[in-house]
């Protein structure tokens, strides 16, 4: 039935061409009438062909085509899966001053389907600039972040990160890329926060676990050395109370580091992990476990 309808539609297009020999003025109207009739009947392929014939006719005669007509035809072409025509007509509609968020988004999808990354990026950036309040902006921001990450454009990716929805900023795929970026910088607090979010989203993420384990261990060990040195210089009751309080924080960081390296050890028994585990258990005065992990250190 679908093929029959398309054949009828294409016959209607041919009829308008025949009528051109009789009345040039009438064919301009007929092409549009046929296009709209075919669209009403759901025969989008024939409708797209009629629009194409209409535009060719107008171009040949040097007549200007309304941007709204290109936009209408583009919607029909999308329904007919004629992305080539849709791409062209969306561009012509935009050139004529027609603006619509749904068409801009469709244009980006067409470029994505053809793997034309620069063109897709431009289309999405235009959407973000023009339609920041559109319901689809969250989807657009997410894709922009993906593209910036793919193109190694860290600065633009980091700039758009706050524009992502709260849900997106806690998704594994986005966190993995964002962690790669922030871990290169000097903002340890931000990196730690993102690493923690990443581990929640992906409990076996090696890079995040290693970063957290090493950072927390270094923080705990540096504080331990500093506090013990201060206590050695001043054996007072007040200094002892201070040391006791600080050790609670220090041991808390050692424990968090231990949790990270224990998880890593379960995934892969690396000598570097064994070294950290040995040192942490030594600080906890657990000789049995310290000796166990020590045997894996070359």
C-alpha positions in Angstrom: 0.0 0.0 0.0 2.8 2.4 0.9 4.5 1.8 -2.6 1.1 2.4 -4.3 0.7 5.7 -2.4 4.2 6.8 -3.3 3.6 5.9 -7.0 0.4 8.0 -7.0 2.3 10.8 -5.4 5.1 10.8 -7.9 2.6 10.6 -10.7 1.0 13.8 -9.2 4.5 15.4 -9.3 4.8 14.4 -13.0 1.4 15.9 -13.7 2.5 19.3 -12.4 5.5 19.2 -14.7 3.1 18.5 -17.6 1.0 21.4 -16.6 4.0 23.7 -16.9 3.7 23.6 -20.6 0.2 24.9 -20.3 0.5 27.5 -17.6 3.6 28.6 -15.9 1.8 30.6 -13.3 -0.4 27.6 -12.4 2.5 25.2 -11.9 3.9 27.3 -9.1 0.7 26.9 -7.3 0.3 23.3 -8.2 3.7 22.2 -6.9 2.9 23.6 -3.5 -0.7 22.2 -3.6 0.6 18.8 -4.5 3.3 18.9 -1.8 0.8 19.9 0.9 -1.8 17.3 -0.3 0.8 14.6 -0.3 1.9 15.6 3.2 -1.7 15.5 4.4 -2.0 12.0 3.0 1.3 10.9 4.7 3.1 10.5 1.4 6.2 12.4 2.5 8.5 11.3 -0.2 6.2 12.6 -2.9 5.6 15.8 -0.9 9.4 16.3 -0.8 9.7 15.8 -4.5 7.0 18.3 -5.1 8.7 20.9 -2.9 12.0 20.2 -4.8 10.3 20.8 -8.1 8.8 24.0 -6.8 12.1 25.3 -5.6 13.8 24.4 -8.9 11.1 26.2 -10.8 11.5 29.3 -8.7 15.3 29.3 -8.9 15.2 28.9 -12.7 12.9 32.0 -12.9 15.0 34.0 -10.4 12.1 34.3 -8.0 12.7 34.6 -4.3 11.4 31.7 -2.1 10.0 32.4 1.3 12.1 31.1 4.2 9.0 29.6 5.7 8.5 27.4 2.6 12.0 26.0 3.0 11.3 25.3 6.6 8.1 23.5 5.8 9.8 21.5 3.1 12.6 20.6 5.4 10.2 19.1 7.9 8.6 17.0 5.1 12.1 15.9 3.9 12.9 14.7 7.4 9.8 12.6 7.6 10.6 11.2 4.2 14.2 10.4 5.4 15.6 12.6 2.7 18.3 14.1 5.0 20.2 15.5 2.0 17.2 17.7 1.1 16.5 18.5 4.7 20.0 19.7 5.3 19.9 22.0 2.3 16.5 23.4 3.0 17.2 24.1 6.7 20.3 26.1 5.7 18.2 28.0 3.1 15.5 28.7 5.7 18.1 30.0 8.1 19.7 32.1 5.4 16.3 33.6 4.8 15.9 34.5 8.5 13.7 31.6 9.6 14.6 30.4 13.1 13.3 27.3 14.9 15.0 25.2 17.6 13.6 21.9 16.3 15.1 22.4 12.9 18.5 23.5 14.4 18.5 20.3 16.4 17.6 18.2 13.4 20.5 19.8 11.5 22.9 18.8 14.3 21.5 15.2 14.2 22.0 15.0 10.4 25.7 16.1 10.9 26.1 13.6 13.7 24.8 10.8 11.5 27.4 11.7 8.8 30.1 12.0 11.5 30.7 15.6 10.5 31.9 16.7 13.9 32.9 20.3 13.1 29.5 21.0 11.5 27.6 19.3 14.3 29.5 21.3 16.8 28.7 24.6 15.0 25.0 23.6 14.8 24.9 22.8 18.6 26.7 26.0 19.5 24.3 28.0 17.5 21.4 26.2 19.2 22.9 27.0 22.7 23.4 30.6 21.7 19.9 31.1 20.3 17.7 28.8 22.4 19.3 28.6 25.9 15.8 28.3 27.4 14.6 25.5 25.1 13.6 22.2 26.8 16.3 20.4 24.7 19.1 22.6 26.1 20.2 19.9 28.6 20.6 17.4 25.8 22.5 19.9 23.8 24.8 20.8 26.6 25.6 17.2 27.2 26.5 16.6 23.6 28.6 19.7 23.5 30.6 18.5 26.5 31.1 15.1 24.8 32.3 16.8 21.6 34.7 19.2 23.5 36.1 16.2 25.4 36.5 14.2 22.2 38.3 17.1 20.5 40.6 17.6 23.6 39.2 21.1 24.1 39.4 20.9 27.9 38.9 24.6 28.6 35.5 24.7 26.7 34.5 21.4 28.2 35.2 22.7 31.7 33.4 25.9 31.0 30.2 24.1 29.9 30.3 21.6 32.9 28.2 23.9 35.2 25.6 24.1 32.5 25.0 20.3 32.6 22.0 19.1 34.6 22.7 17.7 38.1 21.8 14.3 36.8 24.3 14.5 33.9 27.1 15.7 36.3 26.7 12.5 38.3 26.7 10.1 35.3 29.7 7.9 34.8 30.3 8.8 31.1 30.5 12.6 31.9 32.5 12.1 35.1 35.1 10.0 33.5 35.9 12.7 31.0 35.7 15.6 33.5 38.0 13.8 35.9 40.6 13.4 33.2 40.5 17.2 32.7 40.5 18.4 36.3 43.1 15.9 37.5 45.6 17.6 35.2 45.2 20.9 37.0 46.0 22.4 40.4 42.6 22.4 42.0 43.0 19.5 44.4 39.7 20.1 46.2 37.7 20.0 42.9 39.6 16.9 41.7 38.9 15.1 45.0 35.2 16.0 44.8 34.9 14.7 41.2 36.9 11.6 42.0 34.6 10.8 44.9 31.5 11.3 42.6 33.1 9.1 40.0 33.8 6.3 42.4 30.2 6.4 43.5 29.1 6.2 39.9 31.8 3.6 39.0 33.1 1.8 42.1 35.8 0.1 40.1 37.3 3.1 38.3 41.0 2.5 38.7 42.2 6.1 37.9 39.8 7.7 40.5 40.6 5.1 43.2 44.3 5.5 42.6 44.1 9.3 42.8 42.0 9.3 45.9 44.1 6.6 47.6 47.4 8.3 46.9 46.1 11.8 47.8 44.5 10.7 51.0 47.6 8.7 52.0 49.9 11.6 51.3 47.7 14.0 53.3 47.5 11.7 56.2 51.3 10.8 56.2 52.3 14.5 55.9 50.1 15.5 58.8 51.3 12.6 60.9 54.9 13.5 60.4 54.2 17.2 61.2 52.2 16.4 64.3 54.7 13.9 65.6 57.5 16.4 65.0 55.7 19.1 66.9 54.9 16.8 69.8 58.6 15.7 70.0 59.6 19.3 70.4 57.0 20.1 73.1 55.9 17.3 75.4 53.1 19.2 77.1 49.7 18.0 78.1 48.1 20.6 75.8 50.2 19.4 72.9 49.3 15.9 73.6 45.6 16.7 73.5 46.1 18.5 70.2 48.0 15.4 68.8 45.1 13.2 69.9 42.5 15.3 68.1 44.6 15.5 65.0 45.3 11.8 64.9 41.5 11.2 64.6 41.6 13.2 61.4 44.8 11.6 60.2 43.6 8.0 60.9 40.3 8.9 59.1 42.3 9.8 56.0 44.5 6.7 56.3 41.3 4.6 56.5 39.8 6.2 53.4 43.1 5.6 51.6 43.1 2.0 52.9 39.6 1.5 51.5 40.7 2.7 48.0 43.8 0.5 47.9 42.0 -2.5 49.3 39.5 -2.2 46.4 42.3 -1.8 43.9 44.1 -4.8 45.4 41.0 -6.9 44.9 41.1 -6.0 41.2 44.8 -6.4 40.6 47.6 -7.3 43.0 50.2 -4.7 42.0 53.4 -4.0 44.0 52.5 -0.3 44.3 49.2 -1.1 46.0 51.0 -3.5 48.3 53.4 -0.7 49.3 50.6 1.6 50.3 48.7 -1.2 52.2 51.9 -2.1 54.1 52.5 1.5 55.1 49.0 2.1 56.2 48.8 -1.0 58.3 52.1 -0.1 59.8 50.6 3.2 60.9 47.6 1.3 62.3 50.1 -0.9 64.2 48.7 -4.0 62.6 51.9 -6.0 62.1 50.2 -9.1 60.8 48.6 -7.4 57.8 51.6 -5.1 57.2 53.8 -8.2 57.0 51.3 -9.9 54.7 51.4 -7.1 52.1 55.1 -6.6 52.5 55.8 -9.9 50.9 54.4 -8.6 47.6 56.9 -5.7 47.5 59.9 -6.5 45.3 
